[in-house]
Amino acid sequence: MLKIDDFASFSRVATPFYYYDIDLFRRTVDKVAELSERTGIHVHYSLKANSDRRLNEMISSRGLGADCVSGDEIDFAVSCGYNPKKIFFAGVAKSDKEICQAFQVGIGAFVVESLEEIEIVSDIARRLGRKAPMSLRINPNIDPHTHHYITTGLYEDKFGISDRSFDEAVAMVKDNPYIDFYGLQFHIGSQIMEVSDVVKLECEKVNEIVALFERIGLEVRNIDLGGGLGIDYDDPDGNPIADFETWFRTIDENLVRRPDQTVHVEPGRSLVAQSGSLITEVLYVKKGENRRFLMVDAGMNDLIRPALYGAYHKIENLTAHYEDGDGRGCRVYDVVGPVCESADCFGKERALAKSHRGDRIAIRSAGAYGQVMASRYNMRPFAPSVYSDRVTEAPRKKNYFANED
């Protein structure tokens, strides 16, 4: 059950909102920073997972870098205190404006994903009288055994340069006066749970590709293994911190690296997901012919993952736990939102405590790809951030009947 120290104050905050457990978040970031220092593996947080300013300022304060996929993410990262030289700019379709933004900031490296992009970044560098630090994103053709929407390292995916284009890529980069070859980047997908097997396979493939590039004339100074470490959506309380130990250890034991080579990783989801929950309130309990619907005030515009990916999030009735001591008994509900789409459903046939209008519901493990992917569909407002150590500062529920006669 989501840990809340002061449920009385919490229950007066206006819903829906994203609730961040700051203590858990700090422990997670500290763990990653400690492993980074111990193994010498540099960490760049993947900003697209969550762009909450306070969380990012906490990450940057521990000396971690940033992985960005847009010009505005780069500017935001700098404003949050990330060192520009620790910022990597990835993404398959960078605009000329964004490339110029990155040059202006002075980022650590462009991660280019196609032969066409090598040509464009090089040409813009020439026109600016600059030299582009450039990593080549390699498509290693490895199946991470995850959802097809978040698989990025197979030949049929849009990301990266395949082995069919290695020779041409080397020819374009080698001895180009406007390119400073930085290294190779790999990323095979997200929500990887078979950590030892998949990451070991990735390291073996990376070892082969790095050796190949050096044989054909490019010294690889930096090796970037991307991110993708998964989290436990089924049991967020039992496994609140992802298995970073196995991830770092597997890389450290299986990746071949010289003393003059640096290694980088780019976690996103695993840093922030378990610290965040979407908090919503029950508006109606509707009994249909064959099922009950728990209708809440958060919608797919607030958290699109279940509608987009069919993603699972654990759902809990907080009021039944904190106010009634889990003594209500159990019912099975479809938990749905107010958006005018049939896809606006957070979970079907979920066993929950018997629920009533006004109950607080937590949709767990929503700190990654939740708030950051929100929209104003149906002209609904964005759900704000509320932090565990600042609940009393959060917006209060408004009493619309205060002046009722």
KAURWO-V51816 format. One record per run of one state. SS is the DSSP state (H for helix, E for strand, - for the rest). FROM is the first residue (numbers start at 1). TO is the last residue. If there is no record, write none. Layout:
ss:SS from:FROM to:TO
ss:SS from:FROM to:TO
This chain:
ss:- from:1 to:6
ss:H from:7 to:10
ss:- from:11 to:12
ss:E from:13 to:13
ss:- from:14 to:16
ss:E from:17 to:20
ss:- from:21 to:21
ss:H from:22 to:39
ss:- from:40 to:40
ss:E from:41 to:46
ss:H from:47 to:49
ss:- from:50 to:52
ss:H from:53 to:61
ss:- from:62 to:64
ss:E from:65 to:68
ss:- from:69 to:70
ss:H from:71 to:79
ss:- from:80 to:83
ss:H from:84 to:86
ss:E from:87 to:89
ss:- from:90 to:95
ss:H from:96 to:105
ss:- from:106 to:108
ss:E from:109 to:112
ss:- from:113 to:114
ss:H from:115 to:128
ss:- from:129 to:131
ss:E from:132 to:138
ss:- from:139 to:147
ss:H from:148 to:150
ss:E from:151 to:151
ss:- from:152 to:160
ss:E from:161 to:161
ss:- from:162 to:162
ss:H from:163 to:173
ss:- from:174 to:178
ss:E from:179 to:186
ss:- from:187 to:188
ss:E from:189 to:189
ss:- from:190 to:191
ss:E from:192 to:192
ss:- from:193 to:194
ss:H from:195 to:215
ss:- from:216 to:221
ss:E from:222 to:224
ss:- from:225 to:228
ss:E from:229 to:229
ss:- from:230 to:243
ss:H from:244 to:254
ss:- from:255 to:261
ss:E from:262 to:265
ss:- from:266 to:268
ss:H from:269 to:275
ss:E from:276 to:287
ss:- from:288 to:291
ss:E from:292 to:296
ss:- from:297 to:304
ss:H from:305 to:309
ss:- from:310 to:314
ss:E from:315 to:317
ss:H from:318 to:322
ss:- from:323 to:329
ss:E from:330 to:336
ss:- from:337 to:344
ss:E from:345 to:353
ss:- from:354 to:359
ss:E from:360 to:363
ss:- from:364 to:370
ss:H from:371 to:373
ss:- from:374 to:376
ss:H from:377 to:379
ss:- from:380 to:383
ss:E from:384 to:387
ss:- from:388 to:390
ss:H from:391 to:393
ss:- from:394 to:395
ss:E from:396 to:396
ss:- from:397 to:405
